Amino acid sequence: MRYLLLSLLLLSSLACAELPETDWLELMPDEDRQALEAMPEISHDSPEQDGTFYDPSGLKQQDKNLPAVMYSAKTVAALDGKAIRLGGYPVPLETDSQGRSILFFLVPYPGACIHVPPPPPNQLVLVRYPAGIELEDIYAPLWVSGTLQVEQVSNELADAAYALEAGAVRLVTEEDL
């Protein structure tokens, strides 16, 4: 009985601990990561510069002259079903009746929905979070924890190669830095 109690205490303390951070580059197969690192600098000119803040193409890749890695939906099979914690920025898609975001894309850098070019599909994660989170600022970074799935998702806004069933979503705080 004593060992059972100790085991339960250990398990509950581990459950409260946050998962280690997964780096965005870990979502890319090695050949994509190498191609990205070898790619020449590309322009991130944005519609903000001409006073336009909405790009109707959203996160869809429009420039067909970029290296192939910028269109890649190749995934890392070993991550399928794995519990991860990923930091990124939200692109809201759907809210609940209280206005909390329950479905959003998580992207590796702020403003990905308005900057050109957008990230490749294997650098976009569709997050499903039924509990919802109030998103007051899409430029505020989030920590998202849950189970990652290799899942091709395509809608009018973006193509993503992964989806994440989130168990926890929270804003990044100064203590995290």
N, C-alpha and C positions, 0 to 999 in steps of 0.2 A: 504494500500500500504506500509505503514511504517513497519508493522509487517512482511509483505512478504519479504522486503529487509533485515530485521534483521534475519529472518529465513534462508534466502539464505546465508547470511554472516556466520551464525553459522554452517550451513551444509558444506560450503566450508572450513571452518577452521577445522572441524572434519575430512573431507576427506583428508586433508593434514597431519593430525596426524597419526603416525604409530600405528598399532594395538598392543595390549599387546602381549608379548612373550608367545607362547605355548610351554610348556615343552614336551620333547620327551616322557616322561613317561605317559603323558596324552593321548597318542595314543594307549596305552595298556589298555585292560579291567582290572578291579581291581584284578581278580584272576591271570592274567599274571604278573601284577606288583608285587604282593605278592610272586609268585613263583620265579620271577627274584631276588627279594631281599633276598629270603631264599636260593638261589642257591650257592653252594660252588664256590670258586674262580676257574676260568678256565684259561688255558694258552692262551696267545695271542702271542705265538711264530709266527714269520713271516718269509716269504721267504727272507726278507732283510738280515737276519742273515747269510744265506749261499750264499749271493751275487746275489740271484735271485729276480727280482723286479716285475715279472709278474706271476700271478697265473691264468692258463687257466680256472679254475673253477669259477673265479671271486667272486661274492658275494653269490653264491649258497652254501647252507649248505652241506658240504660233510661228516662231522663227525656224524655218526648215533648214537653215544653213549652219546650225550649231553642230558640234561633234555628237556622235551617236549616244554617248554617255548621258547627254542632257535629255534624252527621251527614254532612258532605260527603265524598264519595269522588272528587271532581274532582281530576284530576292535571295535571301540567305535561308535555306530550308531549315537549318538548325535552330532558327529563331521561332519557327512555327510552334505555337502553344507555350512559349516561354514567358514567364513572368518578368517584366522589365519595368524600369523607371526611366522615362525619357523627358528631357527638358525641351521646351520649344514655345512657339507662339500660336495662338488660336486663330482660325478663320471660321467664324460661326456659320452654321448651316441651319440648325433647327433649335427652337426653344420650346420649353414646356409652358403651361398656363400661367406660371409665375414669372416668366421671362428669363428663366435660367437656361443656359446652353446645355443641351443634352446630346447634340451631334455637332461635331466640328472637325475640321482638318487641323492637325498639328504640323507645323512647318519649322524648319531649323533656324530661320532668321526672320526678324520682324519685317512686316510689310511685304511678305512674299505674294500677297494677293494683288499688289499694285505695282511691284517692281518687275522689270523685264531683264532677263528671262526668269521664269519661275523654276523652282526645283524640279528635278526629274521625278517620275512616279515613285521610285524606290526611296525618295526622300520626303514623301508625303504619307501621313498616317491618318486614316479616318478614325476618330475617337467616338465611341458610343459610351455615354455616361448618363444613365437613367436618373441618377440622383440630381444631376444638373449643377452648374456653377454659374454664378453671376459674373459676367464678363463686362467690366466697366471700361476696359482699355485693351484693345487687341495688341498693343505694343508692350503689355506687361507679360513677362515670361511666366510659364506654368511648369509645374512638375506633374506628370501624368504617370500613374502606376496601374498596371493591370496585365492582362494576358494578350500578347501579340499574336496575330494570325496573319499568315500569308494569304491575302485576299485581294484580288483585283477589283477595284472600285472605280466606277466611272460615272460622272454626272456632268451637267452643263458647266460646272465650275472647274473641275479638275479630274485627273486620273491619279489614283493612288495604288500602290502595290501592297500596302499593309492596312490592316484594321486592328484596333485595340479596344478590347472590352475593359474599360477603366473601372477600377475599384476605388481609386482615389485621385482627385484632381485638386491641386492647390496652387496658389500664387507662390512664386519664388520670393523669398524674403532676404533681407540683408544678412541674416544668420547663415543662410545657405552659401553665401559667397566667400 
